Amino acid sequence: MIIQQRLNCYILSSLKQSLRTIGTRSQRSNQNLLLNVLTGFDF
């Protein structure tokens, strides 16, 4: 359970970091969509 939570936090933090590096609006909205989908999953 703890390992799954750490994996989930790692995925979310890496996605948030790639959100900061991405400049264009369309890519950012795609990343936000991916982030919302991953957040909906139950790791």
FILOZA-355931 format. One record per residue (C-alpha): x, z, y; chain; residue number from 1. Coordinates in Angstrom, 3 decimals, always signed. Layout:
<pts>
+----------+----------+----------+-------+-----+
:        X :        Z :        Y : chain :   n :
+----------+----------+----------+-------+-----+
:        X :        Z :        Y :     A : NUM :
...
+----------+----------+----------+-------+-----+
</pts>
This chain:
<pts>
+----------+----------+----------+-------+-----+
:        X :        Z :        Y : chain :   n :
+----------+----------+----------+-------+-----+
:   +0.000 :   +0.000 :   +0.000 :     A :   1 :
:   +2.777 :   +0.936 :   +2.417 :     A :   2 :
:   +4.721 :   -2.213 :   +1.532 :     A :   3 :
:   +1.651 :   -4.358 :   +2.194 :     A :   4 :
:   +1.110 :   -2.688 :   +5.570 :     A :   5 :
:   +4.746 :   -3.287 :   +6.516 :     A :   6 :
:   +4.433 :   -6.924 :   +5.464 :     A :   7 :
:   +1.300 :   -7.284 :   +7.571 :     A :   8 :
:   +3.012 :   -5.721 :  +10.595 :     A :   9 :
:   +6.038 :   -7.980 :  +10.106 :     A :  10 :
:   +3.883 :  -11.119 :  +10.006 :     A :  11 :
:   +1.902 :  -10.101 :  +13.085 :     A :  12 :
:   +5.008 :   -9.150 :  +15.071 :     A :  13 :
:   +6.757 :  -12.417 :  +14.184 :     A :  14 :
:   +3.671 :  -14.368 :  +15.251 :     A :  15 :
:   +3.501 :  -12.473 :  +18.533 :     A :  16 :
:   +7.155 :  -13.221 :  +19.155 :     A :  17 :
:   +6.619 :  -16.934 :  +18.547 :     A :  18 :
:   +3.703 :  -16.749 :  +20.988 :     A :  19 :
:   +6.149 :  -15.689 :  +23.695 :     A :  20 :
:   +8.541 :  -18.553 :  +22.997 :     A :  21 :
:   +5.892 :  -21.281 :  +22.855 :     A :  22 :
:   +5.224 :  -22.851 :  +26.240 :     A :  23 :
:   +2.427 :  -25.381 :  +25.953 :     A :  24 :
:   -1.202 :  -24.334 :  +26.045 :     A :  25 :
:   -2.332 :  -26.289 :  +22.984 :     A :  26 :
:   +0.361 :  -24.838 :  +20.733 :     A :  27 :
:   -0.405 :  -21.385 :  +22.079 :     A :  28 :
:   -4.100 :  -21.744 :  +21.255 :     A :  29 :
:   -3.159 :  -22.897 :  +17.755 :     A :  30 :
:   -0.965 :  -19.824 :  +17.358 :     A :  31 :
:   -3.791 :  -17.596 :  +18.594 :     A :  32 :
:   -6.132 :  -19.169 :  +16.060 :     A :  33 :
:   -3.592 :  -18.580 :  +13.303 :     A :  34 :
:   -3.126 :  -15.003 :  +14.497 :     A :  35 :
:   -6.883 :  -14.383 :  +14.404 :     A :  36 :
:   -7.131 :  -15.830 :  +10.895 :     A :  37 :
:   -4.246 :  -13.704 :   +9.626 :     A :  38 :
:   -5.659 :  -10.595 :  +11.274 :     A :  39 :
:   -8.933 :  -11.219 :   +9.435 :     A :  40 :
:   -7.158 :  -11.155 :   +6.086 :     A :  41 :
:   -6.901 :   -7.849 :   +4.279 :     A :  42 :
:   -3.302 :   -7.399 :   +3.232 :     A :  43 :
+----------+----------+----------+-------+-----+
</pts>
